Amino acid sequence: IKDKERITEGSGEGISSKFIVYDENEVFENTDSWLYFKFSSTDFQRKLDVGKTYNVKVAGWRFPLFSMYRNIVDIKE
């Protein structure tokens, strides 16, 4: 993990946020996913320490035009 952050968009009632994780080669999103029964993105983000290496399962595709990233759906410990 090179860096990580939380990005917040909108304001008031329409505010939303997502976690972003950077590695040497790619940027990943860390959000909850109904499809993968992942409802603990906050816990995942807490477990990821900058400077460490992890094996993760990811889903989705990277679409730079739409600022879409592959999502981390599992951390293999």
Contacts in CASP RR format, 6 or more apart in sequence:
PFRMAT RR
TARGET T0000
AUTHOR 0000-0000-0000
METHOD contacts of the structure
MODEL  1
IKDKERITEGSGEGISSKFIVYDENEVFENTDSWLYFKFSSTDFQRKLDV
GKTYNVKVAGWRFPLFSMYRNIVDIKE
1 21 0 8 1.000
1 22 0 8 1.000
1 23 0 8 1.000
1 48 0 8 1.000
1 49 0 8 1.000
1 50 0 8 1.000
1 51 0 8 1.000
1 52 0 8 1.000
1 53 0 8 1.000
1 54 0 8 1.000
2 22 0 8 1.000
2 23 0 8 1.000
2 24 0 8 1.000
2 50 0 8 1.000
2 51 0 8 1.000
3 21 0 8 1.000
3 22 0 8 1.000
3 50 0 8 1.000
4 19 0 8 1.000
4 20 0 8 1.000
4 21 0 8 1.000
4 22 0 8 1.000
4 30 0 8 1.000
4 45 0 8 1.000
4 48 0 8 1.000
4 50 0 8 1.000
5 19 0 8 1.000
5 20 0 8 1.000
6 17 0 8 1.000
6 18 0 8 1.000
6 19 0 8 1.000
6 20 0 8 1.000
6 45 0 8 1.000
7 17 0 8 1.000
7 18 0 8 1.000
7 19 0 8 1.000
7 20 0 8 1.000
8 15 0 8 1.000
8 16 0 8 1.000
8 17 0 8 1.000
9 15 0 8 1.000
9 16 0 8 1.000
9 17 0 8 1.000
10 16 0 8 1.000
18 29 0 8 1.000
18 30 0 8 1.000
18 31 0 8 1.000
18 41 0 8 1.000
19 29 0 8 1.000
19 30 0 8 1.000
19 31 0 8 1.000
19 41 0 8 1.000
19 42 0 8 1.000
19 44 0 8 1.000
19 45 0 8 1.000
20 27 0 8 1.000
20 28 0 8 1.000
20 29 0 8 1.000
20 30 0 8 1.000
20 69 0 8 1.000
21 27 0 8 1.000
21 28 0 8 1.000
21 29 0 8 1.000
21 30 0 8 1.000
21 45 0 8 1.000
21 48 0 8 1.000
21 72 0 8 1.000
22 28 0 8 1.000
26 62 0 8 1.000
26 69 0 8 1.000
26 70 0 8 1.000
27 62 0 8 1.000
27 69 0 8 1.000
28 56 0 8 1.000
28 58 0 8 1.000
28 69 0 8 1.000
28 70 0 8 1.000
28 71 0 8 1.000
28 72 0 8 1.000
29 68 0 8 1.000
29 69 0 8 1.000
29 70 0 8 1.000
29 71 0 8 1.000
29 72 0 8 1.000
30 41 0 8 1.000
30 44 0 8 1.000
30 45 0 8 1.000
30 48 0 8 1.000
30 71 0 8 1.000
30 72 0 8 1.000
31 41 0 8 1.000
31 71 0 8 1.000
32 38 0 8 1.000
32 39 0 8 1.000
32 40 0 8 1.000
32 41 0 8 1.000
33 59 0 8 1.000
33 71 0 8 1.000
33 73 0 8 1.000
35 59 0 8 1.000
36 59 0 8 1.000
36 73 0 8 1.000
36 74 0 8 1.000
38 44 0 8 1.000
38 73 0 8 1.000
38 74 0 8 1.000
44 72 0 8 1.000
44 75 0 8 1.000
47 75 0 8 1.000
48 54 0 8 1.000
48 75 0 8 1.000
54 75 0 8 1.000
54 76 0 8 1.000
55 75 0 8 1.000
55 76 0 8 1.000
56 72 0 8 1.000
56 74 0 8 1.000
56 75 0 8 1.000
56 76 0 8 1.000
57 72 0 8 1.000
57 73 0 8 1.000
57 74 0 8 1.000
57 75 0 8 1.000
57 76 0 8 1.000
58 70 0 8 1.000
58 71 0 8 1.000
58 72 0 8 1.000
58 73 0 8 1.000
59 70 0 8 1.000
59 71 0 8 1.000
59 73 0 8 1.000
60 70 0 8 1.000
60 71 0 8 1.000
61 68 0 8 1.000
61 70 0 8 1.000
62 68 0 8 1.000
62 69 0 8 1.000
62 70 0 8 1.000
END
